[in-house]
Amino acid sequence: MKGGTAKEVRRVILTSSGGPFRGKSVRDLASVTREQALDHPTWKMGPKISIDSATLMNKALEVIEARWLFDLRPDQIEVVVQS
């Protein structure tokens, strides 16, 4: 954000590729392994970040960061998982 205030921001959109489990059903997700979660299709990020990415925990942390770093209301933050 370019030096403005939170009141000037309508929304912030955080995007995500969906990681290694994009397109999987809830049923498929019930049996994923650690190894599958570590096998990110695009990036090699190390185990902690790969697991956070696979579980979308990184998006949760980005929402928290946007909320507190930029003093935004929750309704000003949107997460979009690319399909």
Protein Blocks (a to p, Z undefined) as FASTA:
>chain_A
ZZiafklpmbdcdddehiamgoiafklmmmccfklmmmcfkbcgbjklmmmmmnommmmm
mmmmmmmmnopafklpccdddZZ
